[in-house]
Structures are given as structure tokens and as C-alpha cells.
Amino acid sequence: MIYFAEGSQHGHFDAVKLRDAFYEGLNKLGKRHKVLIIPPDFTRYHSQAGILTRMAWDYYGDALTDILPALGTHTPMTISEIYKMFKGVPHHLFREHKWRTDIVTLGEVPAAFLEEVSEGKVSYSWPAQVNKLLVEGEFDLILSLGQVVPHEVIGMANYNKNIFVGTGGAEGINKSHFLGAAYGMERIMGRANNPVRKVLNYASEHFANHLPIVYAHTVVSKDNTGTLRIRGLFMGNDAECFEQAAELSLKVNFNMLPQPLHKVVVYLDSDEFKSTWLGNKSIYRTRMAIADGGELIVLAPGLKEFGEDKQIDSLIRKYGYRTTPEVLQYTRENADLQNNLSAAAHLIHGSSENRFSITYCPGCLTQREIESVNFGYAPLNEMLQNYNPETLKDGFNVMPDGEEIFFVSNPALGLWACSDRFEA
């Protein structure tokens, strides 16, 4: 059922319009007595879900008893991050998602279903896991907030991914990530209908109908001045609101280019991107736009680690970013990757498949560390002088020496491709 759905490519919601629209949707739910909110974490700061969370607190007051940021395997939010993203919301409401321990399994998607939707790439079953708070908290509303935008694992972010991955357990997260990688990231990105989504939809339909989940999706993009704008708000309790949001997101977040790009420079904000686990969005979101033999330069002043989780960081350091056949071979031969399939998937996602070069310019990792995982290295300060993110504009730039580059100020906000590498 749809509770609110409105959006357009060129219009936007200011603060007053957003509040009125959000409350119009909430009014249709009727009075609620115990509410759990599941917003994204700080890595999705630009989703504007922090604003919606504050509005929900104003709306529900003491009936809002718990806020569980959808961490997945990300690092728990710090007090300063909570304050910045959820300003005005009481800190005592926030709960930490412990993805290794605080998990219940609602049901099991059959292996035969995964084998069918993956075209034989995988043949394991998939556990529909969620944080136990969703089941044991006796809520009469679970409000899932977040942004719909092209995504490397699930095609289009949000909807039930916020539940089954954002509050999911190790096995479910690992297997869903590996399913997407084995099927092929470039066959998934920008597509709302894909094998990973079909598995999550199966879980929603068969195992989660008893949970009072309502989704509120934003669609966000920059205007021609570089200002973030909320282009749409879509609220509902089933796939329809997600599908409408995904349709708008493709119009405002997907950038189809007429020709492949030979040099792409991506800037990673130091507050948002501290690991390659997150920072490799610079690769995921631009890879279908980069020419064979092209170059990707990643300016990463906040980069201090590879994986936010210590085990995943160790596996990235051990195996490095390799081609798909190499990672699949490592996975067949090594128990540590078999037991952490999301790490194996990430190693695949972070490879250019030897098609173009990737040069990282890190703030806090050494040249030796960067090169040990099969990336190229360049000194950050030197590259910031050559490619100053404060003076570059998103899109094509001609440098003083005549060099043409394509600049992306935040890879999390879009997907870039050229027509010969993307088939609708």
C-alpha cells in the first residue's frame, strides 16, 4: 500500500514541504504506541534520513522508543556522528546493531531458488536474518528510512535491503554480497529487478509479513549549483513505493555518457569515506563509464583502513583486489574466504578486471599498503594540487595544461556509464 508518493526530476522538497509530505504519510498509519526507526548510518549521511528521523521524533514523541541504525557490517556510529546526522534526537534512543550476535533467522530461502535466479552461479540457501529487536521489541510500527540510489550489490539501494542487510547477520550479508558478485556487478547496478533483490523479496513475502514495517524512501541529487535536493519521497509497506522511487532515481542519479572516459578523478569526503570498503564506490559507480586502458584517480584524504571490520580488513590485506576468476579460485581453495563471502565479493567488486588502472591517493595509508592490495599509489598532496576538488566541477573539466578529466565529487550520489557497457 502506498501512503505517500511524489517526486520529479527538477522539483524538490524544501523543509516545510518535506515535513508536510512525511506527516501526511504518517497520518495514514493511524496512532502508534511503540515505534522503532531504522535509518541508515553515517555512511549514508546524504540520504537526508537524519532529517526524517528528527521529524519522526517530533511526530511520535515518547512513542518512539528505539532507533537502530542499519549498520550491516559497518563500524558503529560515534556520538559525534549521531549528533551531526540526527541533531536534536535524544542519544539514549540509539541502539547498536551487533551483526554477529543479536540476530534471529526468520526463515530460509531455498537453494533451488537462488540457483534459478543466479543462472546457476550459486546454489546455497539464504537465511533471512534480522536484528532480534525487530522481533522481540513488540513494536506496532517499524519505520525504515533511507535513500534509493544505484547500488553495487543490490542494483538499487534500500527497501528490504535496509532490513535484511542493514540489520542482518553475518551469513545473510555474506551470501547476499557474494550472490551479487558472482552474478556480475555490472549486470546488477542501476537495476531494481535482479537476483539479489528477488531473494530479499522472497524473504519479505514469505517470512516478514508479520512485522509492521513501513518504508519511507528519499531520492536525492545535486542541482546545477551543487546543492543537494530531495527530489522525491515515497512511503509504503510493500515493493511499490520502492519501485516508484527507483524509477525516479534512475532519472536523477544515473548518468549515461555518449563515450567512454579516459581519465576520471573521484573525491572521497574524509568524514564519509575512511575505508576502501566504502571508498571503492569510486570504482563501482564509475567503472561502466571508464574506457579500456583508462585511468581512475581516487583522492581519499580520510582513508585509514581497507575494511571497517578487522577480519575483513585482514582478508583484503591478505588477498588484495583481484580479477573475478582469481578471487573465485581463492574462495574455492581457502576456508577464510569461504567463511566470509562478503569479503570475497568485495575483492571482486574492487577490481577493474585489469581493464583500467586504479590509483589511490590516501590520507593515512602508506604506499606499501596501497600497492600490496594491487592498487596504484600517488601522494595525496601532490594530486590535490593537480586536481583541486574545490575548483573542479562535477563532469568534464579541462585542466590548465589542456588535459581533459571527468570529476565526481561524491560517488555515493550516482552511477555513471557509457552506452556500450550498459544495457537497459
C-alpha positions in Angstrom: 0.0 0.0 0.0 1.2 3.5 -0.9 0.9 6.2 1.9 2.7 9.0 0.0 4.4 9.1 -3.4 5.6 12.3 -5.1 8.7 13.3 -7.0 10.1 14.8 -10.1 13.4 15.3 -11.9 13.5 19.1 -11.5 11.3 19.8 -8.5 12.4 19.4 -4.9 11.1 19.3 -1.3 12.1 22.2 0.9 12.0 21.6 4.7 8.3 22.7 5.0 7.1 20.6 2.1 9.1 17.6 3.3 7.6 17.8 6.8 4.1 18.1 5.4 4.5 15.2 3.0 6.1 13.0 5.6 3.4 13.7 8.1 0.7 13.1 5.5 2.1 9.6 5.1 2.4 9.0 8.8 -1.2 10.3 9.4 -2.5 7.5 7.2 -0.9 4.9 9.6 -3.1 5.9 12.5 -2.0 6.2 16.1 1.0 4.0 17.1 2.1 3.2 20.6 5.7 1.8 20.2 7.8 2.8 17.3 11.2 1.6 16.1 13.1 3.6 13.4 15.7 2.0 11.2 17.6 4.8 9.5 20.9 4.3 7.5 24.2 5.0 9.4 26.6 7.8 8.8 27.9 6.3 5.6 24.5 7.4 4.1 24.6 10.9 5.6 23.5 12.5 2.4 20.3 10.4 2.3 18.5 13.1 4.3 17.3 10.3 6.6 18.6 12.2 9.5 16.1 14.9 8.9 13.3 12.4 8.6 14.3 10.8 11.9 14.2 14.1 13.6 10.7 14.7 12.1 9.6 11.3 13.3 10.8 12.1 16.8 8.8 15.3 16.7 5.7 13.4 15.4 5.8 10.4 17.8 7.4 11.8 20.9 7.7 9.2 23.7 6.1 6.5 21.4 9.4 6.4 19.6 11.4 4.2 21.9 14.2 2.8 19.8 16.4 3.9 16.8 18.6 1.1 15.2 20.9 2.5 12.5 21.2 -0.1 9.7 25.0 -0.7 10.1 25.3 -4.0 8.3 28.9 -4.7 8.9 29.9 -1.1 9.2 31.6 0.5 12.2 29.1 1.6 14.9 28.2 5.3 14.8 30.1 7.6 17.2 28.4 10.1 19.4 29.7 12.9 17.1 28.3 11.2 14.0 24.9 10.7 15.7 24.9 14.3 16.7 25.7 15.5 13.2 23.3 13.3 11.4 20.5 13.2 13.9 20.7 16.6 15.5 18.0 17.1 18.1 17.2 13.4 18.6 17.9 12.1 22.1 21.0 9.9 22.1 19.6 7.4 24.6 17.2 6.2 21.8 20.0 4.8 19.7 20.9 1.1 19.7 23.9 -0.6 18.1 23.3 -3.4 15.6 25.6 -6.3 16.6 25.6 -8.3 13.4 27.4 -11.3 14.7 25.3 -11.9 17.8 22.0 -10.1 18.0 20.4 -12.0 15.2 17.3 -14.1 14.6 16.5 -16.1 11.5 13.0 -15.7 10.2 13.3 -18.4 7.5 15.4 -19.8 4.8 15.2 -19.0 1.1 15.7 -22.4 -0.7 18.9 -23.1 -2.6 16.9 -24.1 -5.7 15.5 -20.5 -5.8 19.0 -19.0 -5.6 20.3 -21.3 -8.2 17.4 -20.4 -10.5 17.7 -16.6 -10.1 21.5 -16.6 -10.3 21.5 -18.6 -13.5 23.5 -21.3 -11.7 26.2 -19.0 -10.3 25.4 -20.1 -6.7 23.4 -22.9 -5.2 23.2 -22.3 -1.5 20.2 -21.4 0.6 19.9 -17.9 2.1 18.9 -17.1 5.7 16.5 -14.2 6.2 18.2 -12.7 9.3 17.3 -9.6 11.2 18.3 -8.0 14.5 16.3 -9.6 17.3 15.0 -6.2 18.4 12.6 -6.2 15.3 11.0 -9.5 16.5 11.2 -9.2 20.3 10.6 -5.4 20.7 6.8 -5.7 20.4 6.6 -2.7 18.1 3.4 -1.7 16.3 5.5 0.3 13.7 8.9 -0.3 12.3 9.8 2.7 10.2 12.6 2.0 7.7 14.1 5.2 6.3 16.7 5.7 3.5 17.7 6.8 0.1 17.0 4.9 -3.2 20.1 5.2 -5.4 22.1 2.9 -7.7 24.0 0.3 -5.7 26.7 -2.2 -6.5 25.3 -5.2 -4.5 21.6 -4.8 -4.8 21.2 -2.8 -8.0 19.2 0.0 -6.3 19.7 0.7 -2.6 17.2 0.5 0.1 13.7 -1.1 0.6 14.2 -4.5 2.3 18.0 -4.3 2.0 17.8 -1.9 4.9 16.2 -4.7 6.9 17.8 -7.9 5.8 21.3 -6.5 5.2 21.3 -3.3 7.3 20.1 -5.2 10.4 21.1 -8.6 9.1 23.6 -11.3 10.3 26.9 -12.4 9.1 25.7 -15.4 7.0 22.9 -13.4 5.3 25.2 -10.5 4.5 28.0 -12.7 3.2 25.8 -14.8 1.0 23.8 -11.9 -0.5 27.0 -10.0 -1.3 28.6 -13.0 -2.9 25.5 -13.7 -5.0 25.7 -10.2 -6.5 29.4 -10.5 -7.2 29.1 -14.0 -8.7 26.2 -12.9 -10.9 28.1 -9.8 -12.1 28.1 -6.3 -10.6 27.7 -4.6 -14.0 24.6 -6.8 -14.7 23.1 -5.5 -11.4 23.9 -1.8 -10.9 21.1 0.5 -11.7 18.5 -2.3 -12.0 15.7 -2.6 -9.5 15.0 -6.2 -10.6 17.9 -8.6 -10.1 18.8 -11.8 -8.4 19.7 -10.3 -5.0 16.5 -8.3 -4.9 14.5 -11.3 -5.8 16.0 -13.2 -2.9 15.2 -10.4 -0.5 11.7 -10.1 -1.9 11.1 -13.8 -1.4 12.1 -13.3 2.2 9.8 -10.3 2.7 6.8 -12.2 1.2 7.4 -15.5 3.0 8.9 -14.6 6.3 8.4 -11.0 7.3 4.7 -10.3 6.7 4.1 -10.3 10.4 6.5 -7.4 11.0 4.8 -3.9 10.9 7.4 -2.4 8.5 6.7 0.8 6.6 9.3 2.3 4.3 10.0 6.0 3.6 12.4 6.4 0.7 14.0 9.6 -0.4 15.5 10.3 -3.9 18.3 12.8 -3.7 20.5 14.6 -6.3 22.5 17.7 -6.7 21.2 20.7 -8.6 23.3 22.8 -11.0 24.8 24.7 -8.1 26.0 21.6 -6.4 23.3 21.8 -3.7 21.7 18.5 -2.5 18.0 18.4 -3.2 15.3 15.9 -2.2 13.7 15.1 -5.5 11.1 12.6 -4.2 9.5 11.0 -1.1 7.9 7.6 -1.4 6.2 5.8 1.6 4.5 2.4 1.7 4.6 -1.1 3.1 5.4 -3.1 0.0 7.6 -3.0 -3.1 5.5 -0.4 -5.0 6.9 2.6 -3.1 10.5 1.3 -3.8 9.8 0.7 -7.4 8.4 4.2 -7.9 11.5 5.7 -6.1 13.8 3.6 -8.2 12.2 4.8 -11.4 12.9 8.4 -10.3 16.4 7.7 -9.1 17.4 6.4 -12.5 16.3 9.7 -13.9 18.2 11.9 -11.5 21.1 9.7 -10.3 22.1 7.7 -13.4 24.4 9.5 -15.9 24.6 7.9 -19.3 27.6 9.2 -21.3 28.0 9.1 -25.0 31.6 8.0 -25.0 33.9 6.1 -22.6 36.0 8.3 -20.2 39.8 8.1 -20.4 40.6 9.8 -17.1 38.2 10.0 -14.1 39.1 11.8 -10.8 36.9 11.0 -7.8 37.0 12.8 -4.5 36.1 11.0 -1.2 34.9 13.2 1.6 37.1 12.5 4.7 34.1 12.3 7.1 32.2 9.8 5.0 34.9 7.6 3.4 37.6 6.2 5.8 38.0 2.7 4.2 38.2 1.1 0.8 35.2 -1.0 1.9 33.2 2.3 1.4 35.6 4.2 -0.7 35.6 1.7 -3.5 32.2 3.3 -4.5 34.6 5.4 -6.6 35.3 2.2 -8.6 31.8 0.7 -8.5 29.9 3.7 -9.6 32.3 4.8 -12.4 33.5 1.5 -13.8 30.9 1.3 -16.6 32.0 4.8 -17.8 35.7 4.2 -18.0 37.4 3.3 -21.3 39.6 0.2 -21.7 43.1 1.4 -20.8 41.6 4.4 -18.9 42.6 5.7 -15.5 40.8 6.2 -12.3 42.3 8.5 -9.7 40.8 8.4 -6.2 41.5 11.4 -3.8 40.9 9.9 -0.4 42.1 12.2 2.4 40.3 10.2 5.1 41.4 6.8 4.1 42.9 4.9 7.0 41.9 1.3 6.5 40.7 -1.3 4.0 37.9 -3.0 5.9 35.9 -1.4 8.7 35.6 -4.9 10.3 39.0 -6.2 11.4 38.5 -9.7 9.9 37.5 -8.2 6.6 40.5 -5.7 6.7 42.8 -8.7 7.3 41.4 -10.6 4.3 41.7 -7.6 2.0 45.3 -7.2 3.0 45.9 -11.0 2.6 44.4 -11.4 -0.9 44.2 -8.0 -2.5 41.8 -6.8 -5.1 42.0 -9.4 -7.9 40.1 -10.4 -11.0 36.9 -12.4 -10.7 38.4 -15.7 -11.8 41.3 -15.2 -9.3 39.0 -14.4 -6.3 36.7 -17.3 -7.2 39.7 -19.6 -7.2 41.0 -18.3 -3.9 37.5 -18.8 -2.4 37.3 -22.4 -3.6 40.7 -23.1 -2.0 40.6 -21.1 1.2 38.3 -21.5 4.2 38.8 -18.0 5.5 37.1 -16.6 2.3 34.5 -19.4 2.3 33.6 -18.2 5.8 33.5 -14.6 4.8 31.8 -14.4 1.4 31.1 -10.7 1.7 34.9 -10.1 1.8 35.3 -12.3 -1.3 32.6 -10.3 -3.1 34.3 -7.1 -2.1 37.6 -8.2 -3.6 35.8 -8.8 -6.9 33.9 -5.5 -6.7 37.2 -3.6 -6.2 38.9 -5.0 -9.2 39.0 -3.3 -12.6 39.4 -6.8 -14.1 42.7 -5.4 -15.5 40.6 -3.2 -17.9 41.7 0.2 -16.5 44.2 1.4 -13.8 43.1 2.5 -10.3 45.3 4.9 -8.4 44.5 5.7 -4.8 45.8 8.8 -3.1 45.3 8.1 0.7 45.5 10.4 3.6 46.5 7.8 6.2 47.7 4.6 4.4 51.2 4.1 3.1 52.3 3.5 -0.4 53.3 0.0 0.6 49.9 -0.8 2.0 48.1 0.6 -1.1 50.3 -1.3 -3.6 50.0 -4.5 -1.5 46.3 -4.8 -2.4 47.0 -4.2 -6.1 46.1 -0.5 -6.4 48.4 2.1 -7.8 49.6 4.8 -5.4 50.2 8.6 -5.7 50.9 11.1 -3.0 47.7 12.9 -1.9 49.1 16.4 -1.5 50.6 16.3 -4.9 47.5 15.1 -6.6 45.3 17.6 -4.7 47.5 20.3 -6.2 46.9 18.8 -9.7 43.2 18.2 -9.1 41.8 20.5 -6.6 38.3 19.4 -5.6 37.4 22.9 -4.5 37.8 24.3 -8.0 36.8 21.3 -10.1 33.1 21.0 -11.2 31.3 17.7 -11.5 31.6 16.4 -15.0 34.1 17.4 -17.7 37.0 19.7 -16.8 39.8 21.0 -19.0 43.0 21.4 -16.9 45.5 24.3 -17.4 47.8 22.0 -19.4 44.9 21.0 -21.7 44.3 17.6 -20.1 40.6 16.7 -20.0 39.3 14.9 -17.0 35.9 13.8 -15.7 35.4 14.7 -12.0 33.0 13.1 -9.5 32.7 14.9 -6.1 30.7 12.2 -4.4 30.4 8.7 -6.0 27.6 7.7 -3.5 25.2 10.0 -5.2 25.1 8.4 -8.6 26.0 5.9 -11.3 28.0 6.7 -14.4 28.1 4.6 -17.6 28.5 4.7 -21.3 26.1 3.0 -23.6 28.4 0.2 -24.8 28.8 -1.1 -21.2 25.2 -0.7 -20.0 22.2 -2.4 -21.4 18.8 -1.4 -20.0 
